[in-house]
Amino acid sequence: MISFDQGVLSLAIHSGVLISIQEDRNLQKLSSLSVFCDRPDWLDFWAEIELSDTLEKLKAEADDERKWKAKVQAVALISGPDNYKSPIVSSRFLHHLSLVIDRCRLLPTTSLRCRFARLVGAPIIHRFLESMLHWCQEAEGLTALTDDEGLIKVANLVNAAHYFESVLKEWCEDVLFLEMGFDQIDPFLNGNSGARGPFNMSMGGVFEFEIKELERFRKEWVEKININSCFEGI
């Protein structure tokens, strides 16, 4: 991801907010992230830069079908919570999402952390979901899920959703997420958060909506696999 300090310091210097920073080197040691307390609107601008940069890095992998393939021996792997493997691309998305969470930890207030997580983190998860849906629909369109190749391809994607969902649920137990969950809704969040879906911290987490979307995706495609597997056995 892009360096916060370098970019935000540049914004601050050119805006005049920290006009003396070039004269006092000690100020350079201070976290430039504190500037968001005075200029929360800058967080939106910075989030847009971070999101664009992250999605650009993920695009090649998300569009590469080979990155979505894993060594799945049978569709039965999706039957239990401990019996799933995930394509490599899942780890790549989670890696970039974890970088977003690291950024959140550095922000000076809980409300700013919530906002940044929604503005950058949530769209990354939606991009992951969109990619999985694309490849599932392609498999369904080409094979109608009537052969092993199509079924295993979709099973790989279901495994990816399951893995991603499980990691997010685990993250939600972290103190950072608990703090964001207990925090009152930031007035800045009442407007357009830049991420689809309702923002309701009372439901238990900043990514609650996305976790439910992953769960819905997984259940929907497991049902399709089961139906087509039954027809195939007739």
Residue frames as a rotation matrix with the C-alpha (Angstrom) as fourth column:
MET 1
0.574 0.819 0.000 0.00
0.819 -0.574 0.000 0.00
0.000 0.000 -1.000 0.00
ILE 2
0.245 -0.444 0.862 1.00
0.303 -0.810 -0.503 3.65
0.921 0.384 -0.064 -0.37
SER 3
-0.587 -0.545 -0.599 2.97
0.744 -0.072 -0.664 5.24
0.318 -0.835 0.448 2.47
PHE 4
0.522 0.828 -0.204 0.63
0.833 -0.442 0.333 7.22
0.186 -0.344 -0.921 4.70
ASP 5
0.292 -0.410 -0.864 3.24
0.597 -0.628 0.500 9.53
-0.747 -0.661 0.062 6.19
GLN 6
-0.736 -0.663 0.133 4.80
0.500 -0.401 0.768 10.68
-0.456 0.632 0.627 2.93
GLY 7
-0.483 0.618 0.620 1.46
0.677 -0.186 0.712 11.38
0.556 0.764 -0.328 1.25
VAL 8
0.553 0.761 -0.339 -0.29
0.799 -0.369 0.474 12.96
0.235 -0.533 -0.813 4.20
LEU 9
0.009 -0.629 -0.777 2.70
0.628 -0.602 0.494 15.12
-0.778 -0.493 0.389 5.05
SER 10
-0.840 -0.298 0.454 2.68
0.542 -0.405 0.737 16.34
-0.035 0.865 0.501 1.47
LEU 11
0.030 0.945 0.327 -1.00
0.736 -0.242 0.633 17.23
0.677 0.222 -0.702 1.76
ALA 12
0.573 0.215 -0.791 -0.40
0.791 -0.397 0.465 18.97
-0.214 -0.892 -0.397 5.07
ILE 13
-0.391 -0.836 -0.385 2.57
0.626 -0.548 0.554 20.99
-0.674 -0.025 0.738 3.85
HIS 14
-0.852 0.023 0.524 0.88
0.464 -0.429 0.775 22.21
0.243 0.903 0.355 0.69
SER 15
0.160 0.981 0.106 -2.35
0.717 -0.189 0.671 23.06
0.679 -0.031 -0.734 2.50
GLY 16
-0.228 -0.326 0.918 -0.61
-0.295 -0.875 -0.384 25.10
0.928 -0.358 0.103 5.17
VAL 17
0.817 0.573 -0.064 -1.90
-0.139 0.304 0.943 22.97
0.560 -0.761 0.328 8.04
LEU 18
0.716 -0.669 -0.198 1.65
0.521 0.324 0.790 22.01
-0.464 -0.669 0.581 8.97
ILE 19
0.921 -0.296 0.252 3.44
0.028 -0.597 -0.802 24.92
0.388 0.746 -0.541 7.35
SER 20
0.497 -0.761 0.417 6.27
-0.868 -0.433 0.244 24.81
-0.005 -0.484 -0.875 9.90
ILE 21
0.896 -0.072 0.438 7.06
-0.050 0.964 0.261 21.15
-0.441 -0.255 0.860 9.38
GLN 22
0.700 -0.677 0.227 9.91
0.458 0.181 -0.871 21.91
0.549 0.713 0.437 7.02
GLU 23
0.234 -0.601 0.764 11.46
-0.481 -0.755 -0.446 24.18
0.845 -0.263 -0.466 9.62
ASP 24
0.029 -0.152 0.988 11.17
-0.983 0.173 0.055 21.86
-0.179 -0.973 -0.145 12.61
ARG 25
-0.413 -0.276 -0.868 12.55
-0.603 0.797 0.033 18.41
0.683 0.537 -0.495 12.00
ASN 26
-0.949 0.081 0.305 11.16
-0.219 0.524 -0.823 17.15
-0.227 -0.848 -0.480 15.30
LEU 27
-0.069 0.993 -0.099 7.67
-0.752 -0.117 -0.649 17.50
-0.656 0.030 0.754 13.89
GLN 28
-0.058 0.000 -0.998 8.60
-0.902 0.429 0.052 15.08
0.429 0.903 -0.025 11.14
LYS 29
-0.920 -0.338 -0.196 8.86
-0.216 0.858 -0.466 12.37
0.326 -0.387 -0.863 13.78
LEU 30
-0.531 0.805 0.266 5.24
-0.454 -0.005 -0.891 12.82
-0.716 -0.593 0.368 14.76
SER 31
-0.568 0.406 0.717 2.63
0.657 0.748 0.097 10.64
-0.496 0.526 -0.691 13.12
SER 32
-0.962 0.210 -0.175 1.10
-0.273 -0.783 0.559 12.56
-0.019 0.585 0.810 10.25
LEU 33
-0.579 0.789 -0.206 -2.04
0.557 0.567 0.607 10.47
0.596 0.236 -0.768 10.73
SER 34
-0.434 0.415 -0.800 -3.11
0.762 -0.303 -0.571 12.84
-0.480 -0.858 -0.184 13.51
VAL 35
-0.955 0.068 -0.289 -3.90
-0.195 -0.878 0.436 15.40
-0.224 0.473 0.852 10.81
PHE 36
-0.643 0.758 -0.113 -7.11
0.298 0.383 0.875 13.46
0.706 0.529 -0.472 10.10
CYS 37
-0.326 0.520 -0.790 -8.46
0.918 -0.026 -0.396 14.68
-0.227 -0.854 -0.468 13.45
ASP 38
-0.429 0.096 -0.898 -8.46
0.026 -0.993 -0.119 18.21
-0.903 -0.074 0.424 12.08
ARG 39
-0.340 0.266 -0.902 -9.28
-0.914 -0.319 0.251 17.27
-0.221 0.910 0.352 8.50
PRO 40
-0.254 0.288 0.923 -11.45
-0.138 0.934 -0.329 14.11
-0.957 -0.211 -0.198 8.51
ASP 41
0.771 0.554 -0.314 -12.43
-0.353 -0.038 -0.935 14.87
-0.529 0.832 0.167 4.91
TRP 42
0.013 -0.860 -0.510 -8.88
-1.000 0.000 -0.026 14.01
0.023 0.511 -0.860 3.94
LEU 43
-0.457 -0.151 0.877 -9.53
-0.400 0.915 -0.051 10.44
-0.795 -0.374 -0.478 5.09
ASP 44
0.600 0.745 0.292 -12.00
0.011 0.357 -0.934 10.00
-0.800 0.564 0.206 2.24
PHE 45
0.718 -0.400 -0.569 -9.44
-0.694 -0.362 -0.622 11.25
0.043 0.842 -0.538 -0.24
TRP 46
-0.332 -0.922 0.198 -6.72
-0.933 0.352 0.072 9.05
-0.136 -0.161 -0.978 1.16
ALA 47
-0.130 0.384 0.914 -9.02
-0.212 0.890 -0.404 6.01
-0.968 -0.247 -0.034 1.30
GLU 48
0.861 0.472 -0.191 -9.81
-0.243 0.051 -0.969 6.50
-0.447 0.880 0.158 -2.39
ILE 49
0.276 -0.855 -0.439 -6.11
-0.931 -0.124 -0.343 6.46
0.239 0.504 -0.830 -3.23
GLU 50
-0.529 -0.489 0.693 -5.46
-0.718 0.694 -0.059 3.39
-0.452 -0.529 -0.718 -1.11
LEU 51
0.246 0.731 0.637 -8.44
-0.142 0.677 -0.722 1.52
-0.959 0.087 0.270 -2.55
SER 52
0.863 0.060 -0.502 -7.50
-0.493 -0.117 -0.862 2.30
-0.110 0.991 -0.071 -6.14
ASP 53
-0.075 -0.988 -0.132 -3.92
-0.979 0.098 -0.177 1.21
0.188 0.116 -0.975 -5.51
THR 54
-0.479 -0.077 0.874 -4.99
-0.528 0.821 -0.217 -2.05
-0.701 -0.566 -0.434 -3.84
LEU 55
0.529 0.772 0.352 -7.57
-0.128 0.483 -0.866 -3.03
-0.839 0.413 0.355 -6.44
GLU 56
0.654 -0.380 -0.654 -5.08
-0.747 -0.189 -0.637 -2.38
0.118 0.906 -0.407 -9.20
LYS 57
-0.444 -0.872 0.207 -2.61
-0.896 0.438 -0.073 -4.74
-0.027 -0.218 -0.976 -7.53
LEU 58
-0.418 0.360 0.834 -5.29
-0.260 0.832 -0.489 -7.42
-0.870 -0.422 -0.254 -7.15
LYS 59
0.365 0.700 -0.614 -6.79
-0.767 -0.148 -0.625 -7.11
-0.529 0.698 0.483 -10.63
ALA 60
-0.177 -0.515 -0.839 -4.31
-0.908 0.415 -0.063 -9.35
0.380 0.750 -0.541 -12.45
GLU 61
-0.969 -0.216 0.120 -4.72
-0.247 0.857 -0.452 -12.14
-0.005 -0.468 -0.884 -9.92
ALA 62
-0.331 0.924 0.193 -8.49
-0.276 0.100 -0.956 -11.83
-0.902 -0.370 0.222 -9.66
ASP 63
0.457 0.511 -0.728 -8.79
-0.803 -0.115 -0.584 -12.04
-0.383 0.852 0.357 -13.46
ASP 64
-0.428 -0.690 -0.585 -6.44
-0.828 0.558 -0.053 -15.04
0.363 0.462 -0.810 -13.74
GLU 65
0.598 0.781 -0.178 -8.46
-0.659 0.606 0.445 -18.25
0.455 -0.149 0.878 -13.61
ARG 66
0.125 -0.635 -0.762 -5.37
0.161 0.771 -0.616 -20.26
0.979 -0.046 0.198 -12.71
LYS 67
-0.767 -0.458 0.449 -5.08
-0.294 -0.371 -0.881 -18.41
0.570 -0.808 0.151 -9.40
TRP 68
-0.051 0.849 0.527 -8.55
-0.995 -0.088 0.045 -19.63
0.084 -0.522 0.849 -8.43
LYS 69
0.517 0.209 -0.830 -7.68
-0.343 0.939 0.023 -23.31
0.784 0.273 0.558 -8.81
ALA 70
-0.077 -0.515 0.854 -6.74
-0.990 0.143 -0.003 -25.52
-0.121 -0.845 -0.521 -5.87
LYS 71
-0.761 -0.283 -0.584 -6.07
-0.396 0.915 0.073 -29.24
0.514 0.287 -0.809 -5.44
VAL 72
-0.143 0.812 0.566 -9.60
-0.922 0.098 -0.375 -30.33
-0.360 -0.575 0.735 -4.61
GLN 73
-0.954 -0.284 0.097 -9.98
-0.248 0.928 0.278 -34.10
-0.169 0.241 -0.956 -4.70
ALA 74
-0.562 0.827 0.008 -13.74
0.758 0.511 0.405 -34.16
0.331 0.234 -0.914 -4.39
VAL 75
-0.210 0.594 0.777 -16.74
-0.088 -0.803 0.590 -31.90
0.974 0.056 0.220 -3.97
ALA 76
0.535 0.456 -0.711 -17.20
0.577 0.418 0.702 -33.47
0.617 -0.786 -0.039 -0.52
LEU 77
-0.509 -0.825 -0.247 -14.49
0.775 -0.313 -0.550 -31.13
0.376 -0.471 0.798 0.76
ILE 78
-0.645 0.291 0.706 -17.10
-0.240 -0.955 0.174 -28.42
0.725 -0.058 0.686 1.19
SER 79
0.143 0.857 -0.495 -19.22
0.266 0.449 0.853 -30.50
0.953 -0.253 -0.164 3.56
GLY 80
0.547 0.029 -0.837 -17.49
0.831 0.102 0.547 -29.62
0.101 -0.994 0.031 6.83
PRO 81
0.994 -0.102 0.032 -16.07
-0.106 -0.983 0.147 -26.42
0.016 -0.149 -0.989 8.37
ASP 82
0.364 -0.918 0.154 -12.62
-0.457 -0.032 0.889 -27.98
-0.811 -0.394 -0.432 8.79
ASN 83
-0.033 -0.321 0.947 -12.51
0.543 0.789 0.286 -29.70
-0.839 0.523 0.148 5.41
TYR 84
0.923 0.319 0.214 -11.89
0.347 -0.451 -0.823 -26.94
-0.166 0.834 -0.527 2.93
LYS 85
-0.224 -0.974 0.021 -8.90
0.815 -0.176 0.553 -25.72
-0.535 0.141 0.833 0.98
SER 86
0.668 0.490 -0.560 -8.63
0.213 -0.847 -0.487 -22.30
-0.713 0.206 -0.670 -0.52
PRO 87
0.637 -0.418 0.648 -7.17
0.697 -0.048 -0.716 -20.99
0.330 0.907 0.261 -3.80
ILE 88
-0.338 -0.903 -0.265 -4.03
0.941 -0.322 -0.102 -18.87
0.007 -0.284 0.959 -3.56
VAL 89
-0.471 0.156 0.868 -5.88
0.304 -0.895 0.326 -15.75
0.828 0.418 0.375 -4.60
SER 90
0.652 0.732 -0.195 -7.85
0.401 -0.114 0.909 -15.85
0.644 -0.671 -0.368 -1.34
SER 91
0.331 -0.633 -0.700 -4.66
0.898 -0.017 0.439 -15.36
-0.290 -0.774 0.563 0.63
ARG 92
-0.638 -0.575 0.512 -3.68
0.726 -0.672 0.149 -12.47
0.258 0.467 0.846 -1.63
PHE 93
0.049 0.752 0.657 -6.95
0.166 -0.655 0.737 -10.65
0.985 0.073 -0.157 -0.98
LEU 94
0.825 0.269 -0.498 -6.65
0.494 0.087 0.865 -11.32
0.276 -0.959 -0.061 2.76
HIS 95
-0.137 -0.952 -0.275 -3.08
0.986 -0.158 0.057 -10.07
-0.098 -0.264 0.960 2.75
HIS 96
-0.677 -0.091 0.730 -4.12
0.357 -0.909 0.217 -6.74
0.643 0.408 0.648 1.28
LEU 97
0.428 0.880 0.205 -7.12
0.109 -0.276 0.955 -6.56
0.897 -0.387 -0.214 3.59
SER 98
0.542 -0.310 -0.781 -4.82
0.840 0.237 0.489 -7.16
0.034 -0.921 0.388 6.57
LEU 99
-0.608 -0.765 0.213 -2.75
0.768 -0.634 -0.087 -4.17
0.202 0.111 0.973 5.42
VAL 100
-0.160 0.665 0.730 -5.92
0.025 -0.736 0.676 -2.08
0.987 0.126 0.102 5.58
ILE 101
0.777 0.454 -0.436 -6.51
0.390 0.195 0.900 -3.29
0.494 -0.869 -0.025 9.13
ASP 102
-0.036 -0.880 -0.473 -2.93
0.998 -0.052 0.022 -2.35
-0.044 -0.471 0.881 10.02
ARG 103
-0.651 -0.120 0.749 -3.65
0.329 -0.935 0.136 1.15
0.684 0.335 0.648 8.69
CYS 104
0.382 0.900 0.211 -6.74
0.087 -0.262 0.961 1.29
0.920 -0.348 -0.178 10.88
ARG 105
0.512 -0.235 -0.826 -4.68
0.844 0.315 0.433 0.54
0.159 -0.919 0.360 13.99
LEU 106
-0.534 -0.844 -0.037 -2.56
0.843 -0.530 -0.089 3.63
0.056 -0.079 0.995 13.31
LEU 107
-0.202 0.531 0.823 -5.46
0.253 -0.783 0.568 6.05
0.946 0.323 0.024 13.01
PRO 108
-0.866 -0.384 0.320 -5.93
-0.138 -0.433 -0.891 8.20
0.480 -0.816 0.322 16.12
THR 109
-0.483 0.755 0.443 -9.66
-0.799 -0.173 -0.576 7.62
-0.359 -0.632 0.687 16.82
THR 110
-0.611 0.316 0.725 -12.02
0.197 0.949 -0.248 4.67
-0.766 -0.009 -0.642 16.70
SER 111
0.475 0.860 -0.184 -14.48
0.050 -0.235 -0.971 6.51
-0.878 0.452 -0.155 14.46
LEU 112
0.253 -0.480 -0.840 -11.74
-0.920 -0.389 -0.055 7.16
-0.300 0.787 -0.539 11.89
ARG 113
-0.781 -0.537 0.319 -10.73
-0.452 0.839 0.304 3.50
-0.431 0.093 -0.897 12.04
CYS 114
-0.133 0.836 0.532 -14.33
0.317 0.545 -0.776 2.45
-0.939 0.066 -0.337 11.38
ARG 115
0.656 0.431 -0.620 -14.61
-0.343 -0.561 -0.753 4.80
-0.673 0.706 -0.220 8.45
PHE 116
-0.150 -0.797 -0.586 -11.34
-0.962 -0.020 0.274 3.76
-0.230 0.604 -0.763 6.87
ALA 117
-0.749 -0.084 0.657 -12.23
-0.108 0.994 0.003 0.07
-0.654 -0.069 -0.754 7.25
ARG 118
0.241 0.929 0.281 -15.53
0.335 0.192 -0.923 0.67
-0.911 0.316 -0.265 5.47
LEU 119
0.639 0.037 -0.769 -14.11
-0.542 -0.687 -0.483 2.89
-0.546 0.725 -0.419 2.74
VAL 120
-0.136 -0.806 -0.576 -11.20
-0.986 0.164 0.003 0.62
0.092 0.568 -0.818 1.84
GLY 121
-0.809 -0.275 0.520 -11.73
-0.416 0.892 -0.176 -2.79
-0.415 -0.359 -0.836 3.43
ALA 122
0.000 0.922 0.387 -15.35
-0.105 0.384 -0.917 -3.38
-0.995 -0.040 0.096 2.49
PRO 123
0.624 0.238 -0.744 -14.88
-0.724 -0.182 -0.665 -2.72
-0.294 0.954 0.058 -1.27
ILE 124
-0.474 -0.832 -0.288 -11.94
-0.876 0.478 0.061 -5.16
0.086 0.281 -0.956 -1.31
ILE 125
-0.682 0.306 0.665 -14.22
-0.101 0.860 -0.500 -7.87
-0.725 -0.408 -0.556 0.07
HIS 126
0.429 0.890 -0.155 -16.89
-0.246 -0.049 -0.968 -6.99
-0.869 0.454 0.198 -2.48
ARG 127
0.191 -0.452 -0.871 -14.31
-0.982 -0.088 -0.170 -7.26
0.001 0.888 -0.461 -5.26
PHE 128
-0.835 -0.481 0.269 -13.44
-0.511 0.858 -0.053 -10.72
-0.205 -0.182 -0.962 -3.97
LEU 129
-0.248 0.849 0.467 -17.12
0.050 0.492 -0.869 -11.69
-0.967 -0.192 -0.164 -4.01
GLU 130
0.536 0.448 -0.715 -17.61
-0.620 -0.366 -0.694 -10.30
-0.573 0.816 0.082 -7.52
SER 131
-0.311 -0.749 -0.586 -14.66
-0.947 0.296 0.125 -12.32
0.080 0.593 -0.801 -8.80
MET 132
-0.857 0.027 0.515 -15.96
-0.154 0.940 -0.304 -15.54
-0.492 -0.340 -0.801 -7.28
LEU 133
0.143 0.988 0.060 -19.43
-0.075 0.071 -0.995 -14.92
-0.987 0.137 0.084 -8.67
HIS 134
0.289 -0.114 -0.950 -17.98
-0.916 -0.321 -0.240 -14.30
-0.278 0.940 -0.197 -12.13
TRP 135
-0.668 -0.660 -0.344 -16.08
-0.730 0.671 0.131 -17.59
0.144 0.339 -0.930 -12.19
CYS 136
-0.667 0.524 0.529 -19.00
0.028 0.727 -0.686 -19.54
-0.744 -0.443 -0.500 -10.73
GLN 137
0.375 0.866 -0.331 -21.40
-0.311 -0.219 -0.925 -18.16
-0.873 0.450 0.187 -13.31
GLU 138
-0.014 -0.457 -0.889 -18.92
-1.000 -0.014 0.023 -18.91
-0.023 0.889 -0.457 -16.07
ALA 139
-0.928 -0.334 0.166 -18.64
-0.346 0.937 -0.052 -22.52
-0.138 -0.105 -0.985 -14.92
GLU 140
-0.299 0.906 0.300 -22.42
0.109 0.344 -0.933 -22.79
-0.948 -0.246 -0.201 -14.70
GLY 141
0.412 0.477 -0.776 -22.84
-0.644 -0.450 -0.618 -21.29
-0.644 0.755 0.122 -18.17
LEU 142
-0.251 -0.629 -0.736 -20.27
-0.961 0.250 0.114 -23.56
0.112 0.736 -0.668 -19.82
THR 143
-0.886 -0.226 -0.405 -21.10
-0.204 0.974 -0.096 -26.86
0.416 -0.002 -0.909 -18.15
ALA 144
0.151 0.973 0.174 -24.43
-0.540 -0.066 0.839 -26.32
0.828 -0.221 0.515 -16.39
LEU 145
-0.264 -0.402 0.877 -22.53
-0.963 0.166 -0.214 -27.94
-0.060 -0.900 -0.431 -13.50
THR 146
0.791 0.611 -0.007 -23.18
-0.606 0.783 -0.142 -31.36
-0.081 0.116 0.990 -15.00
ASP 147
0.604 -0.638 -0.478 -19.59
0.199 0.701 -0.685 -32.59
0.772 0.318 0.550 -15.11
ASP 148
0.540 -0.438 -0.719 -16.81
0.841 0.237 0.487 -33.02
-0.043 -0.867 0.496 -12.57
GLU 149
-0.476 -0.798 0.370 -14.74
0.817 -0.557 -0.151 -30.18
0.327 0.231 0.917 -13.96
GLY 150
-0.193 0.498 0.845 -17.50
-0.012 -0.863 0.506 -27.63
0.981 0.088 0.173 -13.46
LEU 151
0.797 0.545 -0.262 -18.43
0.202 0.168 0.965 -28.96
0.570 -0.822 0.024 -10.05
ILE 152
0.274 -0.782 -0.560 -14.85
0.961 0.197 0.195 -28.92
-0.042 -0.591 0.805 -8.78
LYS 153
-0.544 -0.445 0.711 -14.30
0.550 -0.829 -0.098 -25.42
0.634 0.338 0.696 -10.14
VAL 154
0.217 0.715 0.664 -17.29
-0.229 -0.624 0.747 -24.13
0.949 -0.314 0.028 -8.20
ALA 155
0.802 0.031 -0.596 -16.23
0.506 0.493 0.707 -26.15
0.316 -0.869 0.380 -5.14
ASN 156
-0.269 -0.961 -0.057 -12.88
0.915 -0.237 -0.328 -24.36
0.302 -0.140 0.943 -5.21
LEU 157
-0.525 0.121 0.842 -14.68
0.028 -0.987 0.159 -21.04
0.851 0.107 0.515 -5.16
VAL 158
0.650 0.760 0.017 -17.00
-0.077 0.043 0.996 -22.12
0.756 -0.648 0.086 -2.36
ASN 159
0.428 -0.598 -0.678 -13.91
0.886 0.425 0.184 -23.14
0.178 -0.679 0.712 -0.40
ALA 160
-0.582 -0.654 0.484 -12.45
0.588 -0.749 -0.306 -19.70
0.562 0.106 0.820 -1.04
ALA 161
-0.009 0.687 0.727 -15.58
-0.287 -0.698 0.656 -18.03
0.958 -0.203 0.204 0.32
HIS 162
0.812 0.332 -0.480 -15.60
0.276 0.506 0.817 -20.33
0.514 -0.796 0.320 3.34
TYR 163
-0.004 -0.918 -0.397 -11.97
0.975 0.085 -0.206 -19.62
0.223 -0.387 0.895 4.14
PHE 164
-0.623 -0.206 0.754 -12.41
0.236 -0.969 -0.070 -15.86
0.746 0.134 0.653 3.71
GLU 165
0.353 0.870 0.345 -15.53
-0.244 -0.270 0.931 -15.87
0.903 -0.413 0.116 5.87
SER 166
0.703 -0.116 -0.702 -13.77
0.619 0.586 0.523 -17.86
0.351 -0.802 0.484 8.63
VAL 167
-0.397 -0.917 -0.043 -10.79
0.856 -0.353 -0.377 -15.50
0.331 -0.187 0.925 8.70
LEU 168
-0.427 0.306 0.851 -13.03
-0.114 -0.952 0.285 -12.43
0.897 0.025 0.442 8.93
LYS 169
0.686 0.721 -0.092 -14.97
-0.046 0.169 0.985 -13.99
0.726 -0.672 0.149 11.81
GLU 170
0.350 -0.661 -0.664 -11.69
0.914 0.395 0.089 -14.70
0.204 -0.638 0.743 13.58
TRP 171
-0.625 -0.588 0.513 -10.55
0.516 -0.805 -0.294 -11.12
0.586 0.081 0.807 13.05
CYS 172
0.092 0.779 0.620 -13.79
-0.126 -0.609 0.783 -9.86
0.988 -0.150 0.042 14.58
GLU 173
0.764 0.121 -0.634 -12.62
0.553 0.384 0.739 -11.27
0.333 -0.915 0.227 17.93
ASP 174
-0.342 -0.937 0.066 -9.62
0.818 -0.331 -0.470 -8.92
0.462 -0.107 0.880 17.89
VAL 175
-0.200 0.234 -0.951 -9.76
0.791 -0.535 -0.298 -6.00
-0.579 -0.812 -0.078 20.31
LEU 176
-0.939 -0.165 -0.303 -9.61
-0.031 -0.834 0.551 -3.52
-0.343 0.526 0.778 17.41
PHE 177
-0.681 0.731 -0.038 -12.82
0.093 0.138 0.986 -4.88
0.726 0.668 -0.162 15.93
LEU 178
-0.124 0.627 -0.769 -14.46
0.967 0.251 0.049 -5.07
0.224 -0.737 -0.637 19.36
GLU 179
-0.556 -0.146 -0.818 -13.65
0.463 -0.872 -0.160 -1.41
-0.690 -0.468 0.552 19.94
MET 180
-0.962 0.223 -0.156 -15.09
-0.256 -0.551 0.794 -0.44
0.091 0.804 0.588 16.58
GLY 181
-0.487 0.816 -0.312 -18.18
0.486 0.550 0.679 -2.52
0.726 0.179 -0.664 17.36
PHE 182
-0.040 0.444 -0.895 -18.81
0.989 -0.107 -0.098 -0.73
-0.140 -0.890 -0.435 20.64
ASP 183
-0.866 -0.352 -0.354 -18.09
0.313 -0.935 0.164 2.68
-0.389 0.031 0.921 19.23
GLN 184
0.159 0.930 -0.332 -21.00
0.184 -0.358 -0.915 4.92
-0.970 0.085 -0.228 18.43
ILE 185
0.315 0.012 0.949 -21.68
0.936 0.160 -0.313 5.41
-0.156 0.987 0.039 14.71
ASP 186
-0.644 -0.644 -0.413 -19.53
0.505 -0.763 0.403 8.25
-0.575 0.051 0.817 13.40
PRO 187
0.271 0.793 -0.546 -21.68
0.017 -0.571 -0.821 11.07
-0.962 0.214 -0.168 12.01
PHE 188
-0.300 -0.451 -0.841 -19.50
-0.830 -0.311 0.463 10.94
-0.470 0.837 -0.281 8.89
LEU 189
-0.966 -0.087 0.245 -20.70
0.004 0.937 0.350 7.38
-0.260 0.339 -0.904 8.35
ASN 190
-0.166 0.986 0.017 -24.32
0.184 0.048 -0.982 8.45
-0.969 -0.159 -0.189 8.06
GLY 191
0.294 0.201 -0.935 -23.67
-0.792 -0.495 -0.356 9.54
-0.534 0.845 0.013 4.51
ASN 192
0.900 -0.016 -0.436 -22.27
-0.318 0.661 -0.680 7.57
0.300 0.750 0.589 1.63
SER 193
0.616 -0.672 0.411 -19.57
-0.317 0.266 0.910 5.30
-0.721 -0.691 -0.049 3.07
GLY 194
-0.015 -0.639 -0.769 -18.25
-0.996 -0.058 0.068 4.29
-0.088 0.767 -0.635 -0.32
ALA 195
-0.965 -0.262 0.001 -19.13
-0.261 0.965 0.036 0.67
-0.011 0.035 -0.999 0.35
ARG 196
-0.278 0.911 -0.304 -22.29
-0.465 0.149 0.873 -1.15
0.840 0.384 0.382 -0.56
GLY 197
-0.121 0.336 -0.934 -24.54
0.617 0.763 0.194 -2.54
0.778 -0.553 -0.300 2.10
PRO 198
0.760 0.492 0.425 -25.90
-0.029 -0.628 0.778 -1.13
0.649 -0.604 -0.463 5.35
PHE 199
-0.470 -0.883 0.006 -23.50
0.018 -0.017 -1.000 -0.02
0.883 -0.470 0.024 8.05
ASN 200
0.611 0.715 0.338 -24.80
-0.419 -0.070 0.905 -1.18
0.671 -0.695 0.257 11.41
MET 201
-0.434 -0.894 0.111 -22.20
-0.547 0.164 -0.821 -1.51
0.716 -0.417 -0.560 14.13
SER 202
-0.091 0.466 0.880 -24.84
-0.968 0.165 -0.187 -2.87
-0.232 -0.869 0.437 16.53
MET 203
0.816 0.417 -0.400 -24.90
-0.531 0.813 -0.237 -6.06
0.226 0.406 0.885 14.48
GLY 204
0.867 -0.427 0.258 -21.46
0.077 0.626 0.776 -6.97
-0.492 -0.653 0.575 15.79
GLY 205
-0.014 -0.974 0.226 -18.74
0.596 0.174 0.784 -5.87
-0.803 0.146 0.578 13.43
VAL 206
-0.124 -0.122 -0.985 -17.49
-0.466 -0.869 0.166 -3.46
-0.876 0.479 0.051 10.83
PHE 207
-0.751 -0.172 -0.638 -17.58
-0.656 0.309 0.689 -6.25
0.079 0.935 -0.345 8.22
GLU 208
-0.506 0.623 0.596 -20.82
-0.166 0.608 -0.776 -7.87
-0.846 -0.492 -0.205 9.41
PHE 209
0.497 0.741 -0.452 -22.62
-0.572 -0.112 -0.813 -7.21
-0.652 0.663 0.368 6.14
GLU 210
0.066 -0.565 -0.822 -19.76
-0.961 0.186 -0.205 -8.64
0.268 0.804 -0.531 4.07
ILE 211
-0.851 -0.334 0.405 -19.55
-0.466 0.836 -0.289 -11.76
-0.242 -0.435 -0.867 6.25
LYS 212
-0.063 0.920 0.387 -23.25
-0.151 0.374 -0.915 -12.37
-0.987 -0.116 0.115 5.68
GLU 213
0.546 0.211 -0.811 -22.76
-0.794 -0.178 -0.581 -11.88
-0.267 0.961 0.071 1.94
LEU 214
-0.491 -0.788 -0.371 -19.96
-0.837 0.545 -0.049 -14.46
0.241 0.286 -0.927 1.91
GLU 215
-0.741 0.287 0.607 -22.17
-0.195 0.773 -0.603 -16.86
-0.643 -0.565 -0.517 3.83
ARG 216
0.344 0.928 -0.145 -25.07
-0.379 -0.004 -0.926 -16.30
-0.859 0.373 0.350 1.45
PHE 217
0.220 -0.367 -0.904 -22.82
-0.970 0.013 -0.242 -16.85
0.101 0.930 -0.354 -1.58
ARG 218
-0.784 -0.614 0.092 -21.44
-0.621 0.772 -0.136 -20.07
0.012 -0.164 -0.986 -0.09
LYS 219
-0.468 0.674 0.571 -24.83
-0.102 0.601 -0.793 -21.53
-0.878 -0.429 -0.213 0.77
GLU 220
0.452 0.680 -0.578 -26.32
-0.630 -0.216 -0.746 -20.62
-0.632 0.701 0.330 -2.60
TRP 221
0.123 -0.481 -0.868 -23.59
-0.938 0.229 -0.260 -22.37
0.324 0.846 -0.423 -4.59
VAL 222
-0.856 -0.298 0.421 -23.39
-0.450 0.831 -0.327 -25.37
-0.252 -0.470 -0.846 -2.26
GLU 223
-0.013 0.944 0.329 -27.09
-0.242 0.316 -0.917 -25.87
-0.970 -0.092 0.224 -2.92
LYS 224
0.549 0.185 -0.815 -26.51
-0.816 -0.091 -0.571 -25.68
-0.180 0.978 0.102 -6.67
ILE 225
-0.496 -0.800 -0.337 -23.69
-0.825 0.556 -0.106 -28.24
0.272 0.225 -0.936 -6.42
ASN 226
-0.734 0.243 0.634 -25.85
-0.271 0.752 -0.602 -30.58
-0.623 -0.613 -0.485 -4.38
ILE 227
0.352 0.929 -0.113 -28.79
-0.437 0.056 -0.897 -30.31
-0.827 0.366 0.426 -6.79
ASN 228
0.439 -0.238 -0.866 -26.64
-0.883 0.062 -0.465 -30.98
0.165 0.969 -0.183 -9.85
SER 229
-0.711 -0.695 0.109 -24.83
-0.701 0.686 -0.198 -33.81
0.063 -0.217 -0.974 -8.09
CYS 230
-0.332 0.689 0.644 -28.19
-0.254 0.592 -0.765 -35.44
-0.909 -0.417 -0.022 -7.38
PHE 231
0.660 0.581 -0.477 -29.31
-0.578 -0.015 -0.816 -35.09
-0.481 0.814 0.326 -11.02
GLU 232
-0.032 -0.771 -0.636 -25.99
-0.964 0.191 -0.184 -36.51
0.264 0.607 -0.750 -12.15
GLY 233
-0.818 -0.319 0.479 -26.57
-0.498 0.809 -0.311 -39.60
-0.289 -0.493 -0.821 -10.03
ILE 234
0.148 0.955 0.258 -30.00
-0.488 0.297 -0.821 -40.30
-0.860 -0.005 0.510 -11.49
